[in-house]
Amino acid sequence: MADATTPTDSVDDLALDEAVTFTSELIRIDTTNRGGGDCRERPAAEYVAERLAAAGLEPALLERTPGRTNVVARIEGTDPTADALLVHGHLDVVPAEADDWTVHPFSGEVRDGVVWGRGAIDMKNMDAMVLAVVRAWARAGVRPRRDIVIAYTADEEASAVDGSDFLAGRHPELFEGCTEGISESGAFTFHAGPEMPLYPIGAGERGTGWLKLTAHGKAGHGSKVNRANAVTALAAAVARIGAHEWPVRLTPTVRAALAEIAALQGVRAELDAPGFDVDELLGKLGPAAALVEPTVRNSSNPTMLDAGYKVNVVPGHASAYIDGRTVPGGEDEFRATLDRLTGPGVDWEFHHRELALQAPVDSPTFAKLRAAIERFDPDGHVVPYCMSGGTDAKQFSRLGITGYGFSPLKLPVGFDYQALFHGVDERVPVEALHFGVRVLDHYLRTA
């Protein structure tokens, strides 16, 4: 039986074909997560579990809520002294309006070398690539060096309460020995300019602070003077929050990203110089600034309003929701600022809250992730970055698992990967999937 030291790749033509087929077929299984528990991942979970079992594994299907199914399986490595590695991907997707799309979002159509549909990028592509790699190993008799735990989760696109939160809280034994993990939102090609393909690997995530604001006032007739109008108080608070300019807070991951991207572009970046202006530096980085700009400070975006029931009635209360995000170490400042910005008469609370993450960029793991990309794209430039949003890595971090964003795709010039996340006409090139399978095979065997 071959092992992780085998020099040749174990990917065969069938693995490449299966990555495409599995992506397409998973897209056809509608796992739309509308929030509030309105989702059913079980058909997709059964799909991946059947294919894992066919590869000789023993997948466990686990549910907190009927129909909200997770799948976990372990591949035994050749080195029993090595720490285990978690590879995780979620099965749910965000909603899609068919009328807005060029093709039906749940068709999984393969057209002109591209797989179309909701989840093609986020993240049934990664789910499929991992499946294809595992099955290729079974055919070739390959085992990785370290144990690999594969987890397909529910509910990532909402609160994760039925997914990674449930798994980490109720089934930590399934992740015994796992010290690191890889998942979505990293190692995709970002074309920063002519002959400048970047591969940002996630080494951090901003924290999640979704807020509910509530204003209490005096109900009354809309024609009367009302100096305790809840809608007025709420609107003023929302306007202050939306207009607030958060101060710069550079974390180690973001500093490393700025330094490496600037160096690649020949831009001077004196991050420790007195009077350093990060916005000025970002202005010199061209398209690559988009990788860093959302993560140099906290943020607070108003997203939902709810008030009143009739135009001539002043309601007694009004509410709003804010999508807040915090850089690692920034939550205390976030809380104090919200206390000040909401003002008198408006209360706020966390509607959903998750911690911020950082992963070392000078670690052996990051070096191996970098090497895996460079092996298959020698002209690519790997850089670290911090994700502006969050992933299931937050919940798994409670088990002491350090997470990296690594779902490799080699994308052509003009393919806007980030715009397709939760966007219209989500799609992934077939060749990008083939690249990802090869990179994942190499990394997972040698990690």
Disulfide bonds with the S-S distance in Angstrom:
none
